[in-house]
């Protein structure tokens, strides 16, 4: 006697949607983002959309790859804040050098470095936008919620660097 894959899954309890069955990622409904962990029916309990397990499993694997790439996003945000703050410091240093030394060459180099910091820092922190391509329940489960205060601080410091560089 042989059994189909679906019959074996049902007998062993593998038909229930669990994170173990989906590569460690909680399965979510592609329609509404509802967490389908433990769901055994073929429909989403939230929106009623038909669930195709093969498609959900494929999306879970893709989601796992996204999660791995986003885990270090907070580190980049912190680097961006530090780079933007360093840009402000360089701008103020260039202003002080211009007043104290009077030679435009050295302050020009310092000001150029400040502008470079101000241009690079926002690109480091704006990667947090990619976090919102991940369903909310998964963001919470993997602590992928960005520190928005640091993002806004980086953007403000970068803007301040640009303004201070041209005074």
C-alpha positions as CSV (number, residue, x, y, z in Angstrom):
1,X,0.0,0.0,0.0
2,X,1.4,3.4,-0.9
3,X,0.3,6.8,0.2
4,X,0.4,10.2,-1.6
5,X,2.5,13.0,-0.3
6,X,-0.6,14.8,1.0
7,X,-1.8,11.7,2.8
8,X,1.7,11.2,4.4
9,X,1.8,14.9,5.4
10,X,-1.7,14.6,7.0
11,X,-0.8,11.4,8.9
12,X,2.5,12.8,10.3
13,X,1.0,16.2,11.1
14,X,3.1,18.0,8.5
15,X,0.0,19.4,6.8
16,X,-0.3,22.1,9.5
17,X,1.5,25.3,8.6
18,X,4.4,25.7,11.0
19,X,7.6,27.7,10.8
20,X,9.5,24.4,10.9
21,X,7.8,23.3,7.6
22,X,8.7,26.7,6.0
23,X,12.4,27.0,6.7
24,X,12.0,28.7,10.1
25,X,9.8,31.5,8.7
26,X,6.2,31.9,9.8
27,X,4.0,31.3,6.7
28,X,1.9,34.3,5.8
29,X,-1.1,34.8,3.6
30,X,0.0,36.5,0.3
31,X,-3.3,38.4,0.3
32,X,-3.5,40.0,3.7
33,X,-0.2,39.1,5.4
34,X,-2.0,37.1,8.2
35,X,0.2,34.7,10.1
36,X,-0.8,31.2,9.0
37,X,1.1,29.2,11.6
38,X,-1.1,26.3,12.6
39,X,-3.6,26.7,9.8
40,X,-4.7,23.4,8.4
41,X,-7.5,24.5,6.0
42,X,-7.0,25.5,2.4
43,X,-8.2,29.0,3.1
44,X,-6.9,32.0,5.0
45,X,-9.0,32.4,8.2
46,X,-8.6,36.2,7.9
47,X,-9.4,37.1,4.3
48,X,-10.7,33.7,2.9
49,X,-8.2,33.6,0.1
50,X,-7.3,30.1,-1.1
51,X,-3.9,29.0,0.2
52,X,-1.6,27.1,-2.1
53,X,1.0,25.5,0.1
54,X,3.6,25.1,-2.6
55,X,3.4,28.8,-3.4
56,X,3.5,29.8,0.3
57,X,6.5,27.5,0.9
58,X,8.3,29.2,-2.0
59,X,7.5,32.6,-0.7
60,X,8.7,31.6,2.8
61,X,12.1,30.6,1.3
62,X,12.3,33.9,-0.5
63,X,11.3,35.7,2.7
64,X,14.1,33.9,4.6
65,X,16.6,35.2,2.2
66,X,15.3,38.8,2.6
67,X,15.4,38.4,6.4
68,X,19.0,37.3,6.3
69,X,19.9,40.3,4.2
70,X,18.1,42.7,6.4
71,X,19.4,41.5,9.8
72,X,22.3,43.9,9.7
73,X,20.2,46.9,8.7
74,X,20.4,48.5,12.2
75,X,24.2,48.3,12.0
76,X,24.2,50.3,8.8
77,X,21.8,52.9,10.3
78,X,24.2,53.4,13.2
79,X,27.2,53.7,10.8
80,X,25.1,56.3,8.8
81,X,24.4,58.4,11.9
82,X,28.1,58.3,12.9
83,X,29.2,59.3,9.4
84,X,26.7,62.2,9.2
85,X,27.9,63.4,12.6
86,X,31.4,63.2,11.4
87,X,30.4,65.3,8.4
88,X,29.0,68.0,10.7
89,X,32.3,67.9,12.6
90,X,34.3,68.3,9.4
91,X,32.1,71.2,8.2
92,X,32.7,73.0,11.5
93,X,36.4,72.2,11.3
94,X,36.6,73.6,7.8
95,X,34.9,76.8,8.9
96,X,37.3,77.2,11.8
97,X,40.3,76.5,9.6
98,X,39.1,79.0,7.1
99,X,38.8,81.7,9.9
100,X,42.1,80.7,11.6
101,X,44.4,79.9,8.8
102,X,43.1,82.0,6.0
103,X,44.5,79.5,3.4
104,X,41.6,78.2,1.3
105,X,43.3,74.9,0.3
106,X,43.1,72.9,3.5
107,X,39.6,74.0,4.5
108,X,38.5,73.1,0.9
109,X,39.7,69.6,1.3
110,X,38.1,69.2,4.7
111,X,34.8,70.7,3.3
112,X,35.0,68.2,0.4
113,X,35.3,65.3,2.8
114,X,32.3,66.7,4.8
115,X,30.2,66.9,1.7
116,X,31.2,63.3,0.8
117,X,30.0,62.2,4.3
118,X,26.8,64.1,3.9
119,X,26.1,62.4,0.5
120,X,27.0,58.8,1.6
121,X,25.2,58.7,5.0
122,X,21.6,58.9,3.7
123,X,22.2,56.0,1.3
124,X,23.4,53.8,4.3
125,X,20.2,54.5,6.3
126,X,17.6,54.5,3.6
127,X,18.1,50.8,3.3
128,X,15.5,50.6,6.1
129,X,12.8,51.1,3.4
130,X,13.5,47.5,2.3
131,X,12.3,46.3,5.7
132,X,8.7,47.0,4.7
133,X,8.9,44.4,1.9
134,X,8.6,41.9,4.8
135,X,5.2,41.2,6.4
136,X,4.6,42.9,9.7
137,X,4.3,39.7,11.8
138,X,7.7,38.5,10.5
139,X,9.3,42.0,11.1
140,X,8.2,41.7,14.8
141,X,9.3,38.0,15.1
142,X,12.8,38.8,13.8
143,X,13.1,42.3,15.4
144,X,13.5,44.0,12.0
145,X,11.7,47.2,13.1
146,X,14.1,50.1,12.2
147,X,15.1,52.8,14.6
148,X,13.4,55.7,12.8
149,X,14.8,58.3,15.2
150,X,18.3,57.4,14.0
151,X,17.2,57.5,10.4
152,X,15.8,61.0,10.7
153,X,18.8,62.2,12.8
154,X,21.1,61.0,10.0
155,X,19.1,62.8,7.3
156,X,19.0,66.0,9.5
157,X,22.8,65.8,10.2
158,X,23.5,65.3,6.5
159,X,21.4,68.3,5.6
160,X,23.2,70.4,8.3
161,X,26.5,69.3,6.9
162,X,25.6,70.5,3.4
163,X,24.4,73.8,4.8
164,X,27.5,74.3,7.0
165,X,29.8,73.4,4.1
166,X,28.7,76.3,2.1
167,X,28.7,79.0,4.8
